[in-house]
Amino acid sequence: MSTPLTPLRWGILGCGSIANRLGADVVRLEDHRLQAIASRDAEKAGKYAEKFGVPTRHTGPDAYTALVNDPDVDIVYVATPHNFH
């Protein structure tokens, strides 16, 4: 009998179309979980969190920094336009 894997906890920077495509894929994986979303727009973050069951929302001018520093996030996906990477 194998030991269950600890889920890899994802944080997503941005709530646009690429983030939505990634979210739809991540939620299908047993050993991955959407943990946090970051957006300067609280409404967009809220809609994304509700759509994918994301427990943590980072919003406001320091949202991206807060997500990167979130101890409950193992990996960060940057889904913002390329000039913000």
C-alpha positions in Angstrom: 0.0 0.0 0.0 1.4 3.4 -1.0 1.4 6.5 1.1 -0.9 9.3 -0.4 1.0 12.2 -1.8 0.8 15.6 -0.2 -0.9 17.9 -2.7 1.2 20.5 -4.5 -0.4 23.8 -3.6 -0.6 26.3 -6.4 -0.8 30.1 -6.3 -1.9 31.9 -9.4 -0.9 35.5 -10.1 -3.7 37.0 -12.2 -7.2 36.0 -13.1 -7.3 36.2 -16.9 -8.0 33.6 -19.6 -4.7 31.7 -19.1 -5.3 31.5 -15.3 -8.7 30.2 -16.0 -7.4 27.5 -18.3 -4.7 26.5 -15.8 -7.3 26.4 -13.0 -9.6 24.1 -14.9 -6.7 21.7 -15.4 -5.3 21.9 -11.9 -8.6 21.1 -10.2 -8.7 17.8 -12.1 -5.5 16.5 -10.6 -5.6 14.5 -7.5 -2.2 15.5 -6.2 -2.5 19.3 -6.9 -4.7 22.0 -5.4 -5.4 25.6 -6.1 -4.5 27.3 -2.8 -4.4 31.0 -3.6 -5.2 33.6 -6.2 -3.8 37.1 -6.4 -5.3 40.1 -8.2 -5.3 43.8 -7.7 -9.0 43.6 -8.4 -10.9 42.0 -5.5 -13.9 41.3 -7.6 -12.0 39.3 -10.1 -10.2 37.4 -7.4 -13.5 36.6 -5.7 -15.0 35.3 -8.9 -12.0 33.1 -9.7 -11.9 31.8 -6.1 -15.6 30.9 -6.2 -15.3 29.2 -9.6 -12.4 27.0 -8.6 -12.8 26.7 -4.8 -9.7 28.6 -4.0 -9.5 29.2 -0.2 -7.1 32.2 -0.2 -7.4 35.5 -2.0 -4.7 38.1 -2.1 -6.0 41.5 -3.4 -4.9 45.1 -3.6 -1.7 46.8 -4.5 0.5 44.2 -2.6 -1.4 41.1 -3.8 1.3 39.6 -5.9 3.9 40.0 -3.1 1.5 38.5 -0.6 0.9 35.5 -2.8 4.6 34.9 -3.4 5.3 35.1 0.4 2.3 32.9 1.3 3.6 29.9 3.3 0.7 27.8 2.1 1.7 28.1 -1.5 4.3 25.6 -3.0 4.4 26.9 -6.6 3.5 30.2 -8.2 2.2 30.4 -11.8 2.5 33.9 -13.3 -0.6 34.4 -15.5 -0.2 38.1 -16.0 0.6 39.8 -19.3 4.3 39.3 -20.3 5.3 42.9 -19.5 4.6 42.2 -15.8 6.7 39.0 -15.4 
